[in-house]
Amino acid sequence: MKIGKKIKNLRVKKGLTQEELGERTDLSKGYISQLERDLSSPSIDTFFSILEVLGCSPKDFFDEEVSDQKVVYREEDQTEYWDDEKGYRIQWLVPESNEKEMEPIILTLQEKGEFKAFPPSLSETFAYVLEGKISVRIGNTFFHAKQGESIYYLASDEHQFINAHHGTSKVLIAATESYL
């Protein structure tokens, strides 16, 4: 068993840097790095000290992980919303995604349809045009993408998706700092 990877995963889940873990266990950042890369093995006392800081019992550390997280989302798990006035349909592909770091959706824009304008945020947005052509307005600048093209931007200005196609356009969007 490679314990270094498990130590690193626990440290990252706990939100600690190697330096912070080292400070809390009286170990150097370099030694923590060596442990995580399985270049060194800790003594039993050191190992127990690390686990204590990471909030993990030895039993839990060595038990095989049983994942209770949902990984596959079926079509019936999705939720959707239509706005006939603005001419768009939004499908949330992962229902609880607004509680996560990233929120994936499919946005369908009818001819002349436009999604709501969003204020500036710390969000990063990725979009992939599945069909048609869309315009993304960021501030006062318009960017255009057609089927098969991708878009990526920081949402530091007001931004909006608009259909730039004579017909329906569909785009897959994944945004951080959930704002969709």
Phi, psi and omega per residue, in radians:
M1 nan 2.371 3.082
K2 -1.617 1.827 -3.087
I3 -1.385 -0.392 -3.103
G4 -1.039 -0.784 -3.133
K5 -1.114 -0.701 3.126
K6 -1.156 -0.685 3.096
I7 -1.096 -0.790 -3.138
K8 -1.076 -0.785 3.137
N9 -1.049 -0.749 3.105
L10 -1.115 -0.725 -3.140
R11 -1.092 -0.796 -3.129
V12 -1.126 -0.761 3.106
K13 -1.062 -0.580 3.133
K14 -1.377 -0.194 3.104
G15 1.364 0.478 -3.133
L16 -1.832 2.547 2.976
T17 -1.464 2.920 3.068
Q18 -1.040 -0.687 -3.141
E19 -1.106 -0.771 3.138
E20 -1.124 -0.716 3.094
L21 -1.120 -0.716 3.100
G22 -1.063 -0.756 3.136
E23 -1.091 -0.696 -3.088
R24 -1.329 -0.264 -3.125
T25 -2.051 0.126 -3.088
D26 1.015 0.656 3.082
L27 -2.099 2.773 3.136
S28 -1.444 2.719 3.074
K29 -1.024 -0.691 3.136
G30 -1.081 -0.699 3.137
Y31 -1.188 -0.713 3.085
I32 -1.049 -0.746 3.113
S33 -1.048 -0.762 3.119
Q34 -1.103 -0.714 3.109
L35 -1.085 -0.801 -3.086
E36 -1.163 -0.427 3.107
R37 -1.697 0.170 -3.136
D38 0.981 0.600 3.076
L39 -1.621 -0.195 3.138
S40 -2.557 2.682 3.100
S41 -2.028 2.338 -3.122
P42 -1.391 2.716 2.978
S43 -1.207 2.891 3.123
I44 -1.028 -0.773 -3.139
D45 -1.077 -0.782 3.132
T46 -1.110 -0.768 3.133
F47 -1.031 -0.830 3.123
F48 -1.113 -0.631 3.109
S49 -1.113 -0.769 3.119
I50 -1.088 -0.819 -3.130
L51 -1.085 -0.655 3.118
E52 -1.074 -0.794 3.122
V53 -1.119 -0.636 -3.115
L54 -1.436 -0.045 3.088
G55 1.206 0.667 -3.087
C56 -2.297 2.334 3.078
S57 -1.419 2.709 3.078
P58 -0.985 -0.680 3.137
K59 -1.058 -0.843 3.136
D60 -1.109 -0.627 -3.130
F61 -1.090 -0.727 -3.052
F62 -1.597 -0.241 3.054
D63 -1.173 2.518 3.061
E64 -1.218 2.382 -3.103
E65 -1.192 2.349 2.991
V66 -1.948 2.005 -3.068
S67 -1.445 2.162 3.068
D68 -1.849 0.154 3.111
Q69 -1.401 2.547 3.089
K70 -1.384 2.285 -3.079
V71 -1.969 -0.699 -3.107
V72 -1.844 2.261 3.104
Y73 -2.015 2.166 -3.096
R74 -1.561 2.935 -3.122
E75 -1.007 -0.655 -3.125
E76 -1.229 -0.236 3.079
D77 -1.369 -0.359 -3.050
Q78 -1.243 2.655 3.003
T79 -2.118 2.759 -3.114
E80 -2.518 2.839 3.118
Y81 -2.523 2.337 3.079
W82 -1.893 2.389 2.979
D83 -2.152 1.654 -3.089
D84 -1.142 -0.572 -3.126
E85 -1.103 -0.787 -3.128
K86 -1.607 -0.148 3.036
G87 1.311 0.768 3.079
Y88 -2.454 2.759 3.044
R89 -2.257 2.317 3.109
I90 -2.063 2.294 3.076
Q91 -2.012 2.083 3.043
W92 -1.475 1.999 -3.055
L93 -1.329 -0.486 3.105
V94 -2.189 1.841 -2.985
P95 -0.918 -0.733 -3.112
E96 -1.628 0.355 -3.071
S97 -1.125 -0.399 3.113
N98 -1.191 -0.187 3.068
E99 -1.699 0.019 -3.090
K100 -1.954 3.090 -3.099
E101 -1.301 -0.439 -3.080
M102 -2.255 2.473 -3.134
E103 -2.180 1.915 3.116
P104 -1.627 2.362 3.098
I105 -2.434 2.861 2.892
I106 -2.013 2.198 3.135
L107 -1.899 2.135 3.079
T108 -1.900 2.174 -3.132
L109 -1.959 2.152 3.052
Q110 -1.254 2.928 3.108
E111 -0.943 2.273 -3.073
K112 1.172 0.204 -3.140
G113 -1.344 2.662 3.088
E114 -2.534 2.462 3.094
F115 -1.440 2.774 -3.124
K116 -1.038 2.652 3.092
A117 -1.441 2.405 -3.127
F118 -1.915 2.456 3.092
P119 -1.253 2.890 3.099
P120 -0.992 2.548 3.128
S121 -2.670 -3.123 3.082
L122 -1.552 0.103 -3.068
S123 -1.197 2.624 2.911
E124 -1.963 2.413 -3.076
T125 -2.218 2.296 3.040
F126 -2.039 2.426 3.091
A127 -2.453 2.541 3.086
Y128 -2.277 2.144 -3.085
V129 -1.385 2.013 -3.121
L130 -1.458 -0.616 3.076
E131 -2.760 2.635 3.128
G132 1.432 -2.620 -3.120
K133 -2.560 2.391 3.126
I134 -2.203 2.763 2.982
S135 -2.006 2.462 3.019
V136 -2.046 2.126 3.078
R137 -1.698 2.110 3.069
I138 -2.091 1.937 -2.990
G139 1.156 -2.143 3.112
N140 -1.864 0.144 -3.094
T141 -1.831 2.386 3.128
F142 -1.846 2.392 3.070
F143 -2.141 2.459 -3.059
H144 -2.091 2.462 3.096
A145 -2.484 2.444 3.133
K146 -1.961 3.065 -3.104
Q147 -0.804 2.269 3.117
G148 1.578 -0.099 3.138
E149 -1.778 2.702 -3.110
S150 -1.972 2.767 3.110
I151 -2.322 2.466 3.059
Y152 -2.559 2.238 3.130
Y153 -2.683 2.762 2.988
L154 -1.580 2.327 -3.018
A155 -1.522 0.770 -3.061
S156 -1.373 -0.113 3.035
D157 -2.188 2.882 3.042
E158 -0.977 2.479 -3.076
H159 -2.546 2.705 -3.062
Q160 -2.778 2.496 3.034
F161 -1.717 2.357 -3.101
I162 -2.364 2.452 3.087
N163 -1.293 2.191 3.124
A164 -1.996 0.479 -3.044
H165 -2.157 2.565 3.029
H166 -1.473 1.485 -3.061
G167 2.454 -2.885 -3.100
T168 -1.483 2.488 3.019
S169 -2.140 2.592 -3.124
K170 -2.371 2.347 -3.086
V171 -2.410 2.384 3.029
L172 -1.579 2.208 -3.091
I173 -2.191 2.381 2.996
A174 -2.246 2.139 -3.099
A175 -2.179 2.477 3.025
T176 -1.536 3.035 3.132
E177 0.892 0.814 -3.054
S178 -0.244 1.960 3.125
Y179 -2.373 -0.001 -3.075
L180 -1.389 nan nan
